[in-house]
Amino acid sequence: MSEPAIPGIDTTIPPSGPGCVECLQSGGWWFHLRRCAECGHVGCCDSSPAQHATGHNHDTGHPIIQSYEPGEEWFWDYPREGFFQGPPLAAPTHHPTDQPVPAPTANVPPNWIELLH
């Protein structure tokens, strides 16, 4: 088996779903979404209350995420603390365009802006 072109990125793995895995399991909510470029885990961004994408990085050591927002294609490298342009990942490349921000609507508190990081 050959090594990936960029360590930490597997272009064949689809995302885990349309929203943050942990928030969906716990009844939480997110502001923006990030996708692990190695395993496809979708987690909430660092502005979100639970910051599950960074938590996934800490738990697994997977080094790279990509924005999972429509119209955004940037990657973030945790060890290098920097943005870069990477290869296209397996579809879909963003959450559904009709999904509101923040989401899921039923879990978003009225004072959600005050709860952002």
GISULDA-V142564 format. One record per run of one state. SS is the DSSP state (A for helix, B for strand, O for the rest). FROM is the first residue (numbers start at 0). TO is the last residue. If there is no record, write none. Layout:
SS | FROM | TO
SS | FROM | TO
This chain:
O | 0 | 19
A | 20 | 25
O | 26 | 28
B | 29 | 29
O | 30 | 31
B | 32 | 35
O | 36 | 40
B | 41 | 43
O | 44 | 50
A | 51 | 59
O | 60 | 62
B | 63 | 66
O | 67 | 73
B | 74 | 76
O | 77 | 80
B | 81 | 83
O | 84 | 101
B | 102 | 102
O | 103 | 103
A | 104 | 106
O | 107 | 110
A | 111 | 114
O | 115 | 116
